[in-house]
């Protein structure tokens, strides 16, 4: 063991550990969860330290020897080595200071191990020109930006798959439903196209909110004033960081605003929450595939696993069910982000650790959720065309198409009679001779029920009169 000291006192640190006293205090102070700070946040902090060392050397405030040692250490860490030294909990007080100091200590000790003749200090050298208050939120945004392409790709695949389904089933007629009661007919082509439009809007929302995450406060240091940072550092740090990461980060126009306010996190979380809400699509899949004998039975979902430990042959809609559960989690995470952002006070929000934990989890789980939904469910599902057509043929609500010709009250009476006698509406019309057979055939054809055109309706009304 080695003894290290800070403003609180002294603490024994394992002699072979690259982390130091500040890291250990965080481990002792925050035994809330076994979950560690997200690896992408720690990786992003290392990228910031590497870029800062280079820029500080160019500014003349850090010796070339120290800069080379820090950069060498960062390169080792970016290769994934010594990752077991990043041990601070994901949920922590201090606005991310423990995560920042964990990286500072590891980089400093590793730099000295790689170049024993160079003494590197975690605060004075590795953290030079920085504060946790600008490095941690920047690292969090970098992590979110790194995960974002995966989410956008998964969502794009769902959008494209739904478009293909809409084209394949454009003529598959089905009973529409409102409030779970029979409504006028439509087609599965139109149904899938509506879902396509829904998730296409989600794709736009998530992409736009994700672009705003590239706006960072790096260079603002403690509260956005840039105290202790050189002019060279403020002008060059994002240039260097972007060269190293290809993330296209941009400086916020007002660093004080960007340091104290977390509305961009709220915006991104809201976009993901909206996507999660729209995944009520999975509820529709479960309902429309229910059965196979006593349910709707309109969709055939791919069988993925045995559904019961007691009922042989039972198959459950496990993919839509897991999609639902991730949606619940994302909506809950959005509440966490909202509450944490609202709790910010004055020049800094201290609750970014829990916000970033929630955001990164939502982003990652939605990506995996959507991939599972497409690959194991939507892409393979089929429509039971015959069952859908039979339901339309025996649905009394199709009589709605008669209202312009027979009036609301007469049509209502026909529907009641059809339900009471279990007869199809066209049969009643034929028996009672209320309309010509040709007109009935046109009205109750798939096109007449699902694609009514105003000019055709006017022509048919004239014939009826």
N, C-alpha and C positions, 0 to 999 in steps of 0.2 A: 504494500500500500504506500501511497504518497500523500502528504498532507498539503491541501490547498486552502487558501484563505480568501474570503470576500468581505463585503461590508457587514455581513451578519456574524461571521466568525470563521472557524476552521472546520474542515471535513476531510475524512480519509477517502481517497479515490483509488480504485484498483490500479496498480502500477502499470499494467499493460493497456489500460483504457486510453483511447484517444480523446474521449470526452473529459470534462472537468467538473468543478464544483457546482457551477450553475446548472448543468445538466442533471447532476445527482439531486440537487434540491428540488428540481421539477418532478423527478421520479418519486421523491418522498412526499412532496406536497400534493400531488394530483393522482392518487391511486383510485381514480374513478373508473377507468376502463383499461382492459389489456390492449386495446387498439392504439397503435402508435400513430404519430403524425404521418399524414399521407406521404408515401415515397416521392411522389411528383412534386410536392411542396418542398421537401428537403433537397431534391435534385435541383429545383429552380433556385433555391437559396444558394446552392453551390455555384450555379451559373452566375448569379449576381456577384458572389465573392470573387470569382475568376475575372469577370469583366471589371469590377471595381479595382482590383489589384493592377490591372493593365492601365486603366485610366489614371489612377492615383500616381503610378510611376511616371506617366506622361506629364502629369501636373507637377511633378517634382516633390510631392509630399510623401512618397514612399520610395525607399531605396530599391534599386534594380534587383539586388540580391533577395530582398524580402518578396518583391513582386514575383520573381521567378520561382521562389519556394512555394508561395501561395498558389500560383498557377499550376505548378507541378502536383501539388496536393489535390487541388480541385480536379485535375485531369484523372488522377487515380480514382477519386470518388465518383466521377461521372462514368467511369467504366464499371461501376457497381461494387468496387472493392471497399472493404471496411464498413459496409452498410450496417453491420450489427452494432455500430457505435451511435447510430441515430435512435435514441431510446426514449425520447420525450413523448408523453401521452398526447393523443389527438385532442382531447378536451383538457384545456389548461387555462389558468388565469394569466394575466399579464399581457394580453393583446398579442400573443405570439412571441414574446421575448424569449421564452424558454426554447422554442424551436430555433430562433435566430442564434441564440448563444450556443446551443448544441452544435450547430454548424460552425460557428466561429471557433469554438474550442477544438473540434475535430480537425478543422483545416489547419489551425495554428500548430497543434501537436504533430500532425502528420507532416506538415512542412518542415518542422524541426527534425523529425525522424528521417526525412528524405535528405535534408541538408543540415547536418548537425552543427555546422559552423554558423548557421543563421538562426537567431532567436526571434521568433514571430509571436507577437502578442495578439490574443483573440479580439480585444477591443481596439487597441491603438492601431493595429495593422490590418487585420482581416476585416474588421468592421469600420474601417476608416471611411469618412464621408457618408456614413449610413446611420440609420436608426431602424430599430424593429418596425417603427410605424410607417416606414416606406418600403422596407425590404419584404416584410411578411405579406402585406396585401398584394404587392407586386408578384411575389412568388405564388401566391394563391391564384391570381389571375392567370399567370403563366401555366400553372397546372391545369386549370379549367380549359385554357386554350389548347393545350396539348391533347386533352381528351375529346375536345369538341368534334374533330373530323370523324371520329368513330361513331358518335351519336348522329351526326348529320348523314353519314353513309347508311346507317341502319334505318333511319327514318325515310330516307330517299328510296330505299329498297321496298319499304312498305307502301309508299306512294305509288311506285311503279307497278308493284304486284297488284294493287287494287285497280289500277287503270287497265291492266291486262284482263283481270276478272270481269270488269265492266264491259269490255269488248266481247269477251267470250260469251257472256250471258245477257247480251243486250235484248234478246227476244224471249227470255225465260220469264213468263208471266207469273205473278204471285199476288196474294192478297196483301194489301197494305194494312197497317194497324196503327191506330192512335189510341193512347191510354190502354193498350193491350186488348182493345176491342177491334173487330173487323172494320176496315175502312176500304176506300176505293182501291182497285187494283193498280199495280205498278209492275215493273220488271226488275229482276235482279241486276240487270245492266245499270239501271238508274240507281238502284240501291248502292251498288259498289262504286258508282261514279260519285255519289254524294260523299261516301267515305273517302274517296280519293281527294275530293276537294277539301274536305275537313283536314286531313293530314298534310295536304299541300300547304294550307295556311299555317299549320303548326311548324312545318319546315321553314317557312319564311320567318315566323316569329323567333324561333330558336336561333336561326342564322343571324338575324339582325341583332338580337340581344347578345349573342356571342361575340359579334364584332365590337360591341361596346366594351367588352372585357379587356380589349387591347389598350384601353386608356388607363395609364398607371401614374402613380405619384412618386416614382423613384427619383431621387434628387431633392425631395422636399424635406428629408430627414424627420425631425421630431414632430413638427406640427404643420409642415408645409412651407415654412419660411426658408428652408435650405441652410439653416445654421450648421456651421462646421464643415460644409461642403464647398469645395473650390468652384470657381466659375467654369474651369476646364472640366471638372467632374460633371457638373450639371449639364453642360453642353454635349458631353461625349458618352456618358454612361449608357444611354439607350442605343446609341449608334453601335457601340461595342457589343452590347448584349444582343442586339438584333443580328449582328454579324455571326455571333456564336450559336444562335438558336433559331433564326429564320422565323421568328414569331411576329415581326412587324408591330412591335409595341410602340405606342405614341405617348408623349407626355401630356398630362392633363393641362388644359389652359389655365386652371387655377389649382395649384398644388395644395393649398389650404383646404379648399372645397373637397378635393379628391382624397385628402387624408382623413377628414372628419366624417364624410358622408358615404353611406354604403348602398345608395339607391341602385347602382349598376348591378350589385349582387341580387337585390330584390327583383330587378327587372328580369335578369336571367332565370332566377328561381321561378318567377311568375310564368315565364314562357314554358318552362318544363312542367310546372303544375298544370297549365292549360293542356299540354300534351297528355299528361296523366289523366286529366278529366275526360279528354276525348277518347281515351282508351276504354271508355264505357262501351265502345265497339265490341270489346270482349264479352260484355254482358249479352249483347245482341247475338253474338256467335253461339254462346251457350244456350240461349233460349231457342234460336232458330234450328239448332241441331238437337234439341231435346227429344227424347224418345228411347229407343227407336220406334216403339209402337204407340205409346200413350202420350207422346209429346208433339211438338210442331213437325219435326222430321223433315224440314225443308232443306237443310244443309247436311252434308256428310263430312264430318271432320275426320282427319286421319287418326286412326287408333295408335296411341303411343305407349300405353301400358295397361295392364289389368287394373280394373277400377275398384275391386272390392275383395276383401279377405274372406267374405262369407257368401257373396252372390256370384256364382260361376258365370263367366262370359260378360259381366258388366264392364262397360268401357266409359270412363269419365272424361270430360273436357278439361284435362289437366293443364293444357297450355294456356287457354283463356283464363283459367283460375290463377295461374302463377302471374300472368300479366296483370290481373286485377290487384294482386297483392303488392306488386311493385308500384302500381299506381297509388295505392293507399299510402305506401311509404313516402313517395315523392310529394304527395299532398301534405303529409305530416311534416316532411322536411321543409316545405315552403312556409309552413306556420312557424317553424323554428327560425328560419332566416328572417321572416317578417318581424317577429318579436325581438330578435337580436339586433336588427337594424334600427328598430324603433327605440331600443334602450340606449343607443349611443348618446353621449353627453359632451357638449362643448367641442373641444378641438380633436377628439379622438373617440372612435368606437372600440371598446375593449373586448368586444365579443366576436371578433372575426374568426377565432379558432372554431367555434361551433358552427358558424355560418359556412366556412369552407368545408368542414367535415360533411355537413348536410348537402351542400352543392355538389361536391365531388362524388358522393354516394349516389345522389339522384342521377347525375350525368352518366356515371358508369353503369348503374343498374338499368336505366332506361335503354342504354345502348344494347346491353345483353338481352334485355326483355324484348325489345323490338326484333332483334336478330332471331331469337327463339320463336317469336310469334310468326315471323315470315317463314322461316325454314321448316318449322315443325307443325304449322297449322295452315296459315292463309294460302300459301303457295300450293298446297295439296288438297285443299277443300274443294268439294264439288256441290253442285245444286241438284236436288232431286226434282227434275223438271216435271215428271208425271204427277207426283204428289202435289206440287204447287199448282199445276193446271187443274187437277181435280178439285182442289180447295176453291179455286176461283169459280169453277163451274157450279159448285154447290153453295157459293156464298150469296146470301140474300142481299148483302149490302151493294152488290153490283147494280142493283136496281137504281142506285143513285143517278146513273146515266139517263134514267127515264124522267127525272124531275123536270127538265126543260120542256118535255112533251106532254106529260100527264099531270104535272103539278105535284107539289110536295105532299099533299094529303092523300091523293090517290096512290102515289108511290109508297107512302108509309103503309097504307092498307095492304098493298101487294107484298111488302116485306113481311108484315105480320102473318099474312096467309101462308107465305112460303115457309116461314119458320114453323108454323103450326102444323102444316101438312107435309113438311119435308119435301117440298117440290122445288125444282129450280125455277128461277124467275122466267126464263124464256119459255118454259113449259106452260106457266100460268098465262103469259101473254098470248101464246098460241091458242090455248083453250078458250080464253075470253075474247079473243079477236080485238084487243085494244089497239094494236098497231099491226101494220102489214108484216108478213114474214120477212120480206126483203129488208125492211127497216130494222127489225129485231136482229136479224143476222148481222147487219152492219154495226149496230150499236153494241152487240155483245161479242164481236170479234176481238181478238187481242189488240188490234190497232184501235178499234173504237173505244175499248176500255182503258187503254194506257196512253194513247197518243191523240186525244181529241184536238181538232183544229177549229178555231172559231168559224172559219168560212164554211167548213163541212157541217158544223152544228146548225148554222143558219139555213143551209140547204135542206137538211133533214127536218128541221122544224117546219119549213114551208111545205114539204111533202106530207108531213103528219097532219097539218091543218087541212 
